């Protein structure tokens, strides 16, 4: 009887152990390992992973970039990077974005931004700006935004560009018959008997014959066809 009880107890314990092993084995398969956590960190932040170690449900990954050494905490269950801590700064800090660098440069130089380059060795941005007469390159710190240098070069004017064609002068306007009559009537009011236009090299003229019955006057008035000047008055007796 005792032997049967002992065998039964051993079987139960063995079954529990097997279930526990299988459960933990399946659970461990879902969790990140050190290599996977290191790959995830370097994919997100760049650089090279130096070491990785388990810390409870987290994996602590130490990695190196150009700016310094960092420590990242990765959740084994979710794969999320919970925290990143700077251990040691070993390089310059690029605090400004390209957009911020461009805005600073345009405050100093007017024009259109053509190109923005980051110079790693100097930790500087170089912003190329083209204005109406010159091209400028503004060099500024990527950490503080302080401008260290502005280089300028004049834009060469090409002689091959043809000069703009001059606008031809508008032809002088010949005044109308009615306009000429009105001018002639300033000399003598009356009834217009005849109007004749004669074309000449300087624009031509009108001969306007006017008769005033009340004053018994008659005149032929010559009016310049462009200037509107009264050139002559021929009074008939």
GIWO-V639463 format. One record per backbone hydrogen bond with DSSP energy under -1.0 kcal/mol. NH is the residue of the N-H (numbers start at 1). CO is the residue of the C=O. If there is no record, write none. Layout:
NH:CO / NH:CO
This chain:
5:1 / 6:2 / 7:3 / 8:4 / 9:5 / 10:6 / 11:7 / 12:8 / 13:9 / 14:10 / 15:11 / 16:12 / 17:13 / 18:14 / 19:15 / 20:16 / 21:17 / 22:18 / 23:19 / 24:20 / 25:21 / 26:22 / 27:23 / 28:24 / 29:25 / 32:76 / 37:33 / 38:34 / 39:35 / 40:36 / 41:37 / 42:38 / 43:39 / 44:40 / 45:41 / 46:42 / 48:64 / 50:62 / 51:62 / 53:60 / 55:58 / 58:55 / 59:74 / 60:53 / 61:72 / 62:51 / 63:70 / 64:48 / 65:68 / 69:88 / 70:63 / 71:85 / 72:61 / 73:83 / 74:59 / 75:80 / 76:57 / 79:75 / 82:73 / 83:73 / 85:71 / 87:69 / 88:69 / 90:67 / 91:67 / 95:93 / 96:142 / 101:97 / 102:98 / 103:99 / 104:100 / 105:101 / 106:102 / 108:105 / 109:105 / 112:130 / 114:128 / 115:128 / 117:126 / 119:124 / 123:119 / 124:119 / 125:140 / 126:117 / 127:138 / 128:115 / 129:136 / 130:112 / 131:134 / 135:153 / 136:129 / 137:151 / 138:127 / 139:149 / 140:125 / 141:146 / 142:123 / 145:141 / 148:139 / 149:139 / 151:137 / 153:135 / 155:133 / 175:225 / 180:176 / 181:177 / 182:178 / 183:179 / 184:180 / 185:181 / 186:183 / 187:184 / 188:184 / 191:211 / 193:209 / 194:209 / 196:207 / 198:205 / 203:200 / 205:198 / 206:223 / 207:196 / 208:221 / 209:194 / 210:219 / 211:191 / 212:217 / 216:212 / 217:212 / 219:210 / 220:234 / 221:208 / 222:232 / 223:206 / 224:229 / 225:204 / 228:224 / 231:222 / 232:222 / 234:220 / 236:218
